[in-house]
């Protein structure tokens, strides 16, 4: 895994933790939140390839969408 990919996943983890705190939900274990972050980054890259756009904005939208579904 490259440096940039690691940074993207760390950022996604921070977005997820922030949303869990904001909604006053218990944060999942580190391994689970890491898997969620990797999935969000993968989806963000796929969406950016399809329609273009800023990867950071797409990741934020995906995290918010994840919590709206819960």
N, C-alpha and C positions, 0 to 999 in steps of 0.2 A: 504494500500500500504506500502510495506516495505521500509526500509531505502535505501537499494541498488537500488531498482527500482526508487525511487525518485532521487537519484544521477544520474542514467542513463538518466532519462528524462531531468534533468537540463543540463546535458552534451549535449544531443541532441538539446535542445533549443539553447545552445551556438553555436553549429555547424550551426544550421539554421540561426541564426542572423548573424553569420560571413559570410555565403554564400550570404545572402541578401545584406549585406554591400559591399562585394566583387563585386557583380554584379550590385551594385548601384540601387537596387530595394527597394521600400518602404516596411518596415517590417509590417506584418499583426498584428492585435490586439493580445494581450497577450493570450486570450482564444484560438484563432485559432492556434497560434504557439504552444501552449501547446498540443492541439489535434494532430497536425502534429508530434510533438516530441513523444507522446505516441504511435502513429502508427509506427513510425520509430523504436522505441525500441521493439515493438511487432514483427515487421518483422525481426529485427536483432536476436531476441531470436529464432524465428522460423527457420531462416537460420542456426544459430549456432547449433540447435538441428539436423537439417537434414545433414549438411555436416561438422560440427565442425568448429573450427576457433576462432579467437579472436573477441569478441563482439565489442570492440572499432573500430577495422578495418572495420567490417561489417557495423556499424552505419555510419562511414565516407563515405563508398561506397554508402549507401542508400541516404544520404543527397546529395551527388554529382549527383547521378542518378536522384533524384527529380528535381534538377535544370537543368539538361540537357534536361528533358522533357518539361520544360517551354518555 
